[in-house]
């Protein structure tokens, strides 16, 4: 689900039931001597037939800070790879770090905003682990860092997931994505958007097992959250006869 002219891949899923996505994570632990995650994710879609193979590709030639999310629809299982140039942590939803305060665990769900959750990885990114408190608000207001905004993004996403937990499919997940950007489950995050924070250029949701996919894109006058949703099925597309 990418716009025309983009080189590389920043998410998607393949015909073997493997999905991958990302959020950028700032860190000083970077190098130019590696392969950009945009190309490693493309290699996952080209080559990986299992979550293990996807993780092996994504762990090779790391360059900078990323949260990389992998889903293996064949098991099924989801993984988060928190990584920098020289460090990495792979976890599933029940990893102990997922419930390190102020972050919290949601059964059978992995999710991320633009920050590391594992304490060892977070130390490579920011001086303060807790990005939810008054100190984080003050650092945002004084322009020292933006992690409180990232925290509100995590909260809004998590609330949205919890509101449809147990009934998550491609359609409900896509509507949930649009809803939390429209301020329907976290007012603070919505107000931050009005100050030109978190203006999404696209949303997409997919089920790698069935091939179903939804996507919406921003337009000149609207962020993606307010634009129509388009529906596809990967398996039907790749088996279709050319026009």
N, C-alpha and C positions, 0 to 999 in steps of 0.2 A: 504493500500500500504506500506508494511513493509518488511524488510529483515528477512531471517530465523534466529531464535534464539533470536529475540528481545522480551523482556517481557514488556507488556503494549502496548498501542496504542497511536500514536502521530498524528492521523488524519485519516479521512475516512468518509464514509457515509453508512447509513443503508437502509433497504427496506421500511422504513416509511418516507423517504424523508428528513432525517436530516443529515447534514454534519457538521464536526468539524475539526478544524486545530489549529495550535499554532505557536508562536515564543517565545523563552525564553527572559525574561527581567530581568537584574540584579538589585538587590535591597538588602539592609540590613534588610528589614522587612521580615524575614523568620522564619519558625519553623519546627521542625521535627515531631510535634504532629499533623499530618494530613494525607491526602491521596494524593500521587503524582498525578499530572495532567495527567500523562500517563495512570493511572488506572481510573481516573475520565472520561477521554475521552473514554476509553473502556466501561465504564458504560453507557455513552451517546449512543454509538452505540448499546449496548445491550438493553437499556430500553426506550430511549426517542422517543416519537411519535410527538413531537412539539418542536418549539424553546423554549417555556416557560419551558418545562420539561428539556430540555438540559441545559438551564441556571441554573435552580435550582440544578441540579446535580453538575455542574461545580463550583457553588458558595459554595458548602458544603465542609468543612474540607480543606480549602485552606492552602498551604504550603509556596510558594515562589512567585517569580515574573514571570508572564505569560501574554502574549496577546493571548487570546483564541477566535477564530473566529467560529461563529455558523451560519449555513444557514438552514432556514426552507423552503424547496422547495414547501410546500403546500400553502404558503401565496401568493407569496414568500417574504422573508425578511431575511436580514443578520444582525448580531450583532457582536460587539467586546466587550469582557470582559477583561478589564485591571485590574489585581488583584495582590495583595501581600498577606501575611499571615493575615493582619488585615485591609486591605482596598480594595475596589473594585469600579469600575465604569463600567456600561453597556451602550453602545451607539449604535445608528444606523448611517447610512451614513449622515443624516442631523443634527446630534448633533452639537451644536455650537462649541465644542472643536475640531471638525474635521477641522475647518478652522482657528485655532489659529496659527498665523504666527510663524515659517515659513512653517508649514504644510498647506495643502489645501484640500478642499472638491472635490470629484468627484461624480456627481449625481448617486445614486443607487448603489454605490460601497463602501464596507468597505475593507480596506487593512492595513497591518502593516509590519514594519521591527522590529528589536529587541529593541524597545523603547516605552515608554508610550507617548501618545499625550495629554491626559487630564492634564491640569496644576497641579491639586492636586495630581494626580498619579505620574507625572514626578518629583515632589518635593521629592518623596520617592525613587527616582532612581538616580538623578543627581543634581549637584549644579546649573548648567546652563540649562535653558529651551531651548534656541536657540542653536541647534547643527549644524547649517549651516554656521556659520560665521568664520572669521579669527581666533578667539580665539579657536574654536573647532578644526580647522586645526592644530594650534600650539600644542594643548593638545595631538592630535594624533601623531604628529611628535616627541614630547618629551616623549611619552609613558605614559602620564597621564591617558588617557582614549581612547576609540575607537569609540566614538559616531559620529565623522565625517564620518567614514566608514559606519556606520549604516545609516546616513543621505543620503549618495550617494546610498545606497541600496534602500531606500524609494523613492528617486528621479527616479532611473532606473525603478523600479516596476511601479511607477505612470505614467511615460512617456509611458511605454509599454501598460498599461491599456488604457490610453487616445488614443493611436494609433489605438486601435481596439474597442473603446467604441461604442456601438450601434450594434456591430457585434460579440459580445463575445459569444462563445459557447465552447464546450469541446476542439475542434480541434484548433481554433484560440487562445484560452487562453494557451494551452500547447505550441504551437509554440512561442507565445509571451514570455513565461517563458524561453524557450531556447534562444531566441534572445537577451533578455536583459543581460543574463549571458555571451553571446558571444560578448557583447560590441556594439550592434547595435543601442542603443539609449542613452547611457551615457558613454562617453569615460573614464571619471575619475573612475567610478565604475569598468570598464573593466581593467584599469591599476592596480587598487588595487587587483584584482583577480590574476594578474601576480605575485604579491608578496605574494601569498598563502592566500589571504583573500577570504572568501565566496566561498568555494569549495563545491558545493552542491553534496550530495550523492544520492539525488532523486528529481524528480519533479512529481507532479501528479495534474490532474484536473478532476473534475467530475461534472455531472449534477444530483443531487439527485432526480429530478422529472422523468427523463427518464431512469436513471440507467447507462448511458454511462460514461465511465472512461478511462483515458489515464494515463500512468505512464512510466517513464524511470529511470534507475538506473546508478550510476557510476560503472565503471569497474576499474581494476587495473591501467590502464594507462590513463583513461579519466574521467573527471567529468561528471555528469549526462547530462549536457547541450549539449554534443556532441555525445550522444549515441542514439540508435534507440528508437522510441516511440512504446509502446505496447497498444493495444486497447482491452477493455473488456466491457461487459454489466452485471451489477450485477444481474439484474432480470433474465437474461438468465442463468447465472451461478448457481443461487440457485434453479432454476427450472429444470436444466439439469439432465438427468439420469446419475448415476455413470457409469464410463467406465467398 
